[in-house]
Amino acid sequence: MSLPRISKGGVLLATGALALGMLLNPAPAQAHNNGVALTPPMGWSSWNIFGCDIDQWKIMDIADAIVEGGLRDAGYIYVNVDDCWQAQERLPNGELTWDKKRFPDGIPALAKYMHDRGLKLGIYGNPGTQSCAVWAGNYTGKMGSLGHEYQDARTFARWGVDYLKYDDCWSKVEGVNAKEAFTKMSRALKATGRPIVYSIHNMPQLPIRDWYPEVANMWRTTPDIFDNWYSVAGIALATLPVAHHSRPGAWNDPDMLEIGNENLNREEATSHMALWAMMAAPLIMGNDIRKMSKTDYWILANPLAIRVDQDRLGKAAHIVKHGSQMVLARPLTNGEWAVSFTNFSAERARVTVTLQELGLQGSWRFREAFHSRSGVTDKGLSATVNPHDSYLYVLTPHK
């Protein structure tokens, strides 16, 4: 599924159009409690860069690049094999199995490869009978988990899987009830006793259903992201109004990071990272890490941005100022705050926010993630922001 192309003006309209319907939703009663994803998961997924063109050697190469480049130590630990890993048919006993040409050594061996390197393995499933690639005509076989939920969960656990992406993709035409199907797999995974991050994608993605946080660690908020600024900006504006659903163990998922692919410039990649960090979003890279530029690596590995994203308080940002230049704020642990400026327009703009507008008072020490600014303020923050660029600050009480 694709996100409708959002025009330059449409990016700015998206917030208001969605906020009316989304901000009034009451927060869910509780978050999924399976002991994992207490901060947003970080890692990499095969789909955005490779699609169906995957095999064990590519996945192992990516894992090696994550380790050797220092991204594992920065927090990116999940290596997720998306669609097209499956064989066309199940085994005679009904169990799932892998495509022997693409993964001749098997998924358990791939899981061991990850675990030996301090990484974790993710895999892809579907609540119907067919995966998204089958529906799109790019793959063959009926390997969805419908009617096999507990069997498949036990299989994933036995293989050493640490993360399951469970992708709706038109299963409703097979009569699948989304709440029942996603809940059933949630219970099946929990019954294995293995800690497995559970990522779901139900369509339509909005509004957020009250049961999402009760059964899953993360849930998609929009259709698929694409490698262009208007997709990134539109998805951020669609997700910000539902920030109140995120909490430790259960996260809004605005889809993968496109940083390191072809079509985002430095400013746009910076905004991508800053916005996802402010939204407390999972940071799942969707690029070919082996070919990534130093600039893109620096953005993805930025320690202050990752610190904001991974803050254990788990509260996503709220909007302080709307418009072409948006100001966001989110509370952090230890009384700190994160504040971001994003310039959605095509012109440079001066952005200013006072401490009063942020709901703060007193004196604050600030550090900025991407433009090397720091200091102390008792009035507010300001910056001249380039088109499509962002500033990301962390404010610490100054005594």
C-alpha positions in Angstrom: 0.0 0.0 0.0 1.2 3.5 -0.8 0.7 6.8 1.0 -1.1 9.3 -1.2 1.4 11.8 -2.5 1.2 14.9 -0.4 1.7 18.3 -2.0 3.8 21.0 -0.4 0.6 22.6 0.9 -0.9 19.3 1.8 1.8 18.6 4.2 0.7 21.5 6.3 -3.0 20.7 6.0 -2.5 17.1 7.2 -2.0 18.0 10.9 -5.2 19.9 11.2 -7.3 17.4 9.3 -6.2 14.5 11.3 -5.9 16.2 14.7 -9.6 16.8 15.0 -10.4 13.1 14.8 -7.4 11.7 16.6 -6.6 13.9 19.6 -10.0 13.3 21.2 -9.4 9.5 21.3 -9.0 8.4 25.0 -5.7 6.7 25.8 -5.9 2.9 26.0 -6.1 1.4 29.5 -2.8 -0.6 29.4 0.2 -1.5 27.3 1.1 -4.9 26.0 3.1 -6.6 28.8 5.5 -9.2 27.4 8.7 -7.7 28.8 10.2 -6.4 25.6 10.3 -3.2 23.6 10.2 -1.1 26.8 11.9 1.5 24.6 11.2 1.7 20.8 12.9 -1.2 18.9 15.9 -0.3 16.8 17.3 -2.3 13.9 17.0 -2.9 10.2 14.5 -4.4 7.8 15.0 -5.9 4.4 11.9 -4.8 2.6 12.5 -1.1 1.6 15.8 -1.8 0.0 15.6 -5.4 -1.2 11.9 -6.2 -1.5 11.6 -9.9 -2.5 15.3 -10.0 -3.6 16.6 -11.5 -0.4 18.8 -14.4 0.7 20.8 -15.5 3.7 24.0 -14.0 2.3 22.6 -10.5 2.0 21.1 -10.6 5.4 24.4 -11.8 6.9 26.3 -9.1 5.1 24.0 -6.5 6.5 24.4 -7.9 10.0 28.2 -7.7 9.6 28.0 -4.1 8.4 25.8 -3.2 11.5 28.4 -4.7 13.8 31.5 -3.4 12.0 30.1 0.1 11.5 29.2 0.5 15.2 25.5 0.7 14.6 24.9 -2.3 16.9 26.6 -0.5 19.7 24.5 2.6 19.0 21.4 0.4 19.6 20.4 -1.1 16.3 20.1 -4.7 17.2 17.2 -6.2 15.3 17.9 -7.6 11.8 14.5 -8.3 10.3 13.9 -10.5 7.4 10.7 -9.3 5.7 8.5 -11.0 3.2 9.7 -13.7 0.7 11.7 -15.9 3.0 9.0 -18.6 3.0 8.9 -21.8 1.0 5.8 -22.2 -1.2 4.3 -25.0 0.9 4.4 -26.1 4.5 5.9 -29.3 5.7 3.8 -32.4 5.9 3.2 -31.8 9.6 1.9 -28.3 8.8 5.0 -26.4 10.0 6.4 -23.4 8.2 9.7 -23.7 6.5 12.0 -21.5 4.5 12.9 -21.2 0.8 15.8 -23.6 0.4 17.4 -21.7 -2.4 17.4 -18.4 -0.7 18.2 -19.7 2.8 19.9 -23.1 2.3 21.3 -23.1 5.9 17.9 -22.4 7.4 16.4 -19.7 9.6 17.7 -21.3 12.8 21.2 -21.0 11.5 20.5 -17.4 10.6 19.2 -16.7 14.1 22.4 -18.2 15.5 24.5 -16.0 13.2 22.7 -12.9 14.6 22.9 -14.0 18.3 26.6 -14.8 18.0 27.2 -11.2 17.0 25.0 -9.6 19.7 22.1 -9.1 17.3 18.5 -10.4 17.2 16.6 -11.9 14.3 13.2 -10.7 13.1 10.9 -12.4 10.7 7.7 -11.8 8.7 4.2 -13.3 9.0 0.6 -12.8 8.0 -2.8 -13.3 9.7 -4.4 -14.6 6.5 -3.2 -17.3 4.2 -1.1 -15.1 1.9 1.6 -12.6 2.4 1.7 -9.1 0.9 4.2 -10.2 -1.8 1.8 -12.9 -2.8 -1.1 -10.5 -3.1 1.0 -8.1 -5.1 1.9 -11.0 -7.5 5.7 -11.0 -6.7 5.8 -14.3 -4.8 4.0 -17.6 -4.7 2.7 -19.8 -2.0 0.2 -19.6 0.8 2.2 -19.4 4.0 0.1 -17.1 6.2 -0.6 -18.2 9.8 -4.4 -18.5 9.6 -5.3 -21.7 11.4 -1.7 -22.2 12.4 -1.1 -19.4 14.9 0.1 -21.5 17.9 2.0 -23.9 15.7 3.8 -21.0 13.9 4.5 -19.2 17.2 6.2 -22.3 18.6 8.1 -22.7 15.3 9.4 -19.1 15.5 10.4 -19.5 19.1 12.2 -22.8 18.4 14.1 -21.2 15.5 15.3 -18.4 17.8 13.3 -15.6 16.4 13.2 -12.4 18.5 10.8 -10.2 16.5 7.7 -10.9 14.4 6.2 -8.4 11.9 2.6 -9.6 11.4 1.2 -7.9 8.3 -2.5 -7.7 7.4 -2.3 -7.1 3.7 -5.9 -7.9 2.5 -6.5 -10.9 4.8 -9.9 -9.4 5.4 -11.0 -10.6 2.0 -10.5 -14.1 3.5 -12.9 -13.3 6.3 -10.2 -12.6 8.9 -11.3 -10.5 11.8 -8.4 -8.2 12.6 -8.8 -8.0 16.4 -9.3 -11.8 16.7 -6.4 -12.6 14.4 -3.8 -10.2 15.9 -4.9 -11.1 19.4 -4.6 -14.8 18.8 -1.0 -14.5 17.5 -0.2 -12.3 20.5 -1.4 -15.0 22.9 0.4 -17.7 20.9 3.7 -15.8 21.1 3.3 -15.2 24.8 2.5 -18.9 25.3 6.0 -19.9 23.9 7.7 -18.2 26.8 10.2 -16.6 24.5 10.4 -12.8 24.5 9.4 -11.8 21.0 8.7 -8.2 19.8 5.3 -8.2 18.2 4.9 -5.7 15.4 1.5 -5.5 13.7 0.1 -3.8 10.6 -3.6 -3.5 10.3 -5.4 -1.7 7.5 -6.8 0.9 7.6 -4.1 2.2 9.9 -6.0 5.1 11.4 -7.7 5.6 13.8 -5.7 3.6 16.3 -7.9 0.9 17.8 -8.0 0.6 21.6 -6.8 -3.0 21.4 -3.6 -2.3 19.5 -1.5 -1.4 22.6 -3.1 -4.3 24.6 -1.9 -7.0 22.1 1.2 -5.6 20.3 4.5 -3.8 21.0 4.1 -1.6 17.9 1.5 -0.9 15.2 1.7 0.9 12.0 0.0 4.3 11.8 0.1 4.9 8.1 0.5 3.1 4.7 4.1 2.4 3.5 6.7 5.1 3.6 8.6 6.1 0.4 12.0 7.6 -0.2 10.9 11.2 -0.6 10.4 14.2 1.6 6.6 14.5 1.1 6.1 10.9 2.2 8.3 11.4 5.3 6.6 14.7 6.2 3.1 13.4 5.6 3.6 10.4 7.7 5.0 12.4 10.6 2.1 14.8 10.4 -0.4 11.9 10.4 1.3 10.2 13.4 1.9 13.2 15.7 -1.8 13.7 16.6 -2.0 10.1 18.0 1.1 10.5 20.2 -0.9 9.7 23.4 -1.1 6.0 22.4 2.6 5.4 22.8 4.1 4.2 26.1 6.8 1.7 27.3 6.1 -1.7 25.6 3.6 -0.3 23.0 4.6 2.2 20.3 3.1 4.1 17.3 5.1 2.9 14.2 5.3 5.4 11.4 7.3 2.8 9.3 10.9 2.5 8.5 13.7 5.0 8.1 14.5 6.0 4.5 17.8 7.7 5.6 20.7 6.3 3.5 18.6 5.7 0.3 18.7 8.0 -2.7 16.2 10.8 -2.4 16.5 12.6 0.9 19.1 15.4 1.2 21.0 16.0 4.4 18.4 18.4 5.8 15.5 16.0 5.0 17.4 13.1 6.5 18.0 15.1 9.6 14.3 16.0 9.9 13.4 12.3 9.4 15.6 11.3 12.3 14.5 14.2 14.5 10.8 13.7 13.9 11.0 9.9 14.5 13.0 10.5 17.7 10.4 13.1 19.0 7.6 10.7 18.2 9.3 7.9 20.2 9.1 5.8 17.0 10.8 2.5 16.4 14.1 3.2 14.5 14.2 0.5 11.8 16.6 1.3 9.0 15.5 0.4 5.5 18.7 1.1 3.5 21.7 -0.9 2.3 24.0 -0.2 5.2 27.0 -1.4 3.1 26.7 1.6 0.8 25.7 4.2 3.3 27.5 7.6 3.3 29.3 9.0 6.3 26.7 11.8 6.6 23.8 9.3 6.7 25.7 7.2 9.2 26.3 10.2 11.4 22.6 11.1 11.3 21.5 7.5 12.2 24.1 7.1 14.9 23.6 10.5 16.4 23.8 9.8 20.1 21.6 12.7 21.3 18.8 11.8 18.8 18.9 8.2 19.9 18.9 9.2 23.5 15.7 11.2 22.9 14.1 8.3 21.0 15.0 5.8 23.6 14.1 7.8 26.7 12.5 5.4 29.2 9.7 7.7 30.2 8.2 6.7 26.8 6.1 9.8 26.2 5.9 11.0 22.6 6.0 14.6 21.6 3.1 17.1 21.6 2.8 20.0 19.2 3.6 23.4 20.6 3.4 25.4 17.4 1.6 24.4 14.2 2.3 25.6 10.7 5.1 25.6 8.1 7.6 25.8 11.0 6.5 23.3 13.7 7.8 23.2 17.3 7.5 19.9 19.2 8.2 19.1 22.8 8.4 15.8 24.8 9.2 15.2 28.5 12.2 13.0 29.3 13.4 11.3 32.4 15.2 13.2 35.1 13.2 16.4 34.5 14.7 17.0 31.0 12.9 18.0 27.9 13.4 17.5 24.2 12.3 20.3 21.8 12.5 20.2 18.0 12.1 22.8 15.2 11.1 21.5 11.8 10.8 23.8 8.8 8.4 22.1 6.4 8.6 25.0 3.9 10.9 25.6 0.9 12.3 28.8 2.4 14.7 29.5 5.3 12.8 30.6 8.3 13.5 31.9 11.8 11.9 29.7 14.5 11.5 30.8 18.1 9.8 29.4 21.1 9.8 30.8 24.6 10.0 28.8 27.8 6.5 30.0 28.7 5.2 28.5 25.4 6.9 25.3 26.4 5.3 25.4 29.8 8.8 25.7 31.5 10.3 28.3 33.8 13.7 28.9 35.3 17.1 28.4 33.7 18.0 25.6 31.3 21.1 24.2 29.7 20.6 23.1 26.1 22.4 20.9 23.6 21.4 20.5 20.0 21.9 17.2 18.2 22.7 18.1 14.5 24.0 21.7 14.5 26.5 21.6 17.4 24.8 24.3 19.5 24.8 24.5 23.3 24.3 27.0 26.0 22.1 28.2 28.8 18.8 30.0 28.5 16.1 31.5 30.8 14.0 32.9 27.9 13.7 30.3 25.1 15.3 28.9 21.9 15.6 30.2 18.4 17.3 29.2 15.2 17.3 30.0 11.5 16.2 26.7 9.9 17.0 25.7 6.3 14.2 24.3 4.1 13.1 20.8 5.3 15.7 20.9 8.1 15.3 20.3 11.8 16.9 21.3 15.1 16.7 18.9 18.0 17.4 20.1 21.5 17.7 18.5 24.9 17.1 20.8 27.8 18.4 20.1 31.3 17.5 22.1 34.4 20.3 24.5 35.2 20.9 25.3 38.8 
